[in-house]
Amino acid sequence: MTEFSHIPVLRDAAVRMLRPEDGGVYLDGTFGGGGYARAILQAAHCTLWAIDRDPAAILRGAELAAAYPGRLHIVEGRISNLLNLLNAAGVSALAGAVFDLGVSSYQIDDPERGFSFRNDGPLDMRMGKTGMTAAMLVNTISESELADILYAFGEEKASRRIAKTIVERREDQKFETTADLANVIRSVVRPDKSGIDPATRSFQALRIAVNEELDDIAAALTQAAALLAPGGRLVVVSFHSLEDRIVKRFMAQATGRAGGASRHDPASLISAEAPKFRLLTSNGQVPDAAEIRANPRARSARLRAMERLAA
Ligand SMILES: C[S@@+](CC[C@H](N)C(=O)[O-])C[C@H]1O[C@@H](n2cnc3c(N)ncnc32)[C@H](O)[C@@H]1O
């Protein structure tokens, strides 16, 4: 069996920003391969609650939890449900929370998980094991819904042409594999000078839709911020502009730096009176050149953080 691994991005910066202290109770909302979790547990004698929706991540975490008995608790679930998950475990306040968003290399690099257009596999793309697969999505939704997903979540300019071609093709033969879908997309979108595979944006869009990623992020930020004790920090690492926009707006709103919030904006759930948080990163923090050289996945990462003010 192939062994996969995950090199954490901006881990040291995130843990420095979280500033774990002895006796504190923290949340790692995206456990993944446990790289952040291990570093937090090593930084202070604290307790860490970790969440991941992927059962494979939970299984992999058992060894780390055994190495930190009573200090690391790993829970399977979605971050959009973190308030319930933590309350059920008796946790009602946090000294800090960190999210390292998106997919792990364990997920992306394993063809069986169906995220990869480089290696063929079943067209799945689910981080967890429930809900619609990418195959169900591309084989059933309407052409206009598909085009909207490719445009909104992939910023794909050829969204309408791709959706039309996919719908025509599925009349003859349904999509079952990642390579089949990638080839059909490549037949519509020609490679440009960037060298980026033409299927990249569409695969990102489908992944976000399958996992309802953006809705989860918005819900998670609101819930985690509500749980932060005075001095507690919320630290978020995002990997593309759609994620980062949500984080940036949320933090701007919570720290009193944004104009009038839309009532659909998760930040509007936080009182608009005197700000209860202060921003710790005005433009976000990005990896240095050495980290990007060592780990190309770090290229588009950005860290943002805020802190709850004393009551
Ligand atoms: C980039 S990885 C985290 C890597 C981790 N920081 C490390 O150092 O190994 C993201 C992880 O978060 C999980 N995840 C992403 N979105 C999630 C969500 N909405 N709810 C729960 N887990 C989620 C994924 O399954 C994946 O394992």
Ligand as a Chemical Component Dictionary entry (heavy atoms), coordinates in Angstrom:
data_LIG
# 
_chem_comp.id                   LIG 
_chem_comp.type                 NON-POLYMER 
_chem_comp.pdbx_formal_charge   0 
_chem_comp.three_letter_code    LIG 
# 
loop_
_chem_comp_atom.comp_id 
_chem_comp_atom.atom_id 
_chem_comp_atom.alt_atom_id 
_chem_comp_atom.type_symbol 
_chem_comp_atom.charge 
_chem_comp_atom.model_Cartn_x 
_chem_comp_atom.model_Cartn_y 
_chem_comp_atom.model_Cartn_z 
_chem_comp_atom.pdbx_ordinal 
LIG C1  C1  C 0  -4.973  21.077 5.450  1  
LIG S1  S1  S 1  -5.531  19.716 6.392  2  
LIG C2  C2  C 0  -4.947  20.036 8.014  3  
LIG C3  C3  C 0  -3.548  19.568 8.241  4  
LIG C4  C4  C 0  -3.081  19.698 9.675  5  
LIG N1  N1  N 0  -3.018  21.070 10.127 6  
LIG C5  C5  C 0  -1.718  19.060 9.845  7  
LIG O1  O1  O 0  -0.775  19.740 10.286 8  
LIG O2  O2  O -1 -1.576  17.867 9.573  9  
LIG C6  C6  C 0  -7.227  19.986 6.551  10 
LIG C7  C7  C 0  -7.984  18.897 7.293  11 
LIG O3  O3  O 0  -9.211  19.477 7.718  12 
LIG C8  C8  C 0  -10.270 18.628 7.464  13 
LIG N2  N2  N 0  -11.429 19.485 7.173  14 
LIG C9  C9  C 0  -11.542 20.374 6.168  15 
LIG N3  N3  N 0  -12.739 20.966 6.205  16 
LIG C10 C10 C 0  -13.382 20.448 7.274  17 
LIG C11 C11 C 0  -14.670 20.681 7.845  18 
LIG N4  N4  N 0  -15.526 21.531 7.275  19 
LIG N5  N5  N 0  -15.014 20.010 8.966  20 
LIG C12 C12 C 0  -14.122 19.132 9.525  21 
LIG N6  N6  N 0  -12.915 18.856 9.024  22 
LIG C13 C13 C 0  -12.541 19.513 7.907  23 
LIG C14 C14 C 0  -9.853  17.799 6.275  24 
LIG O4  O4  O 0  -10.511 16.546 6.288  25 
LIG C15 C15 C 0  -8.343  17.690 6.455  26 
LIG O5  O5  O 0  -8.002  16.509 7.118  27 
# 
loop_
_chem_comp_bond.comp_id 
_chem_comp_bond.atom_id_1 
_chem_comp_bond.atom_id_2 
_chem_comp_bond.value_order 
_chem_comp_bond.pdbx_ordinal 
LIG C1  S1  SING 1  
LIG S1  C2  SING 2  
LIG S1  C6  SING 3  
LIG C2  C3  SING 4  
LIG C3  C4  SING 5  
LIG C4  N1  SING 6  
LIG C4  C5  SING 7  
LIG C5  O1  DOUB 8  
LIG C5  O2  SING 9  
LIG C6  C7  SING 10 
LIG C7  O3  SING 11 
LIG C7  C15 SING 12 
LIG O3  C8  SING 13 
LIG C8  N2  SING 14 
LIG C8  C14 SING 15 
LIG N2  C9  SING 16 
LIG N2  C13 SING 17 
LIG C9  N3  DOUB 18 
LIG N3  C10 SING 19 
LIG C10 C11 SING 20 
LIG C10 C13 DOUB 21 
LIG C11 N4  SING 22 
LIG C11 N5  DOUB 23 
LIG N5  C12 SING 24 
LIG C12 N6  DOUB 25 
LIG N6  C13 SING 26 
LIG C14 O4  SING 27 
LIG C14 C15 SING 28 
LIG C15 O5  SING 29 
# 
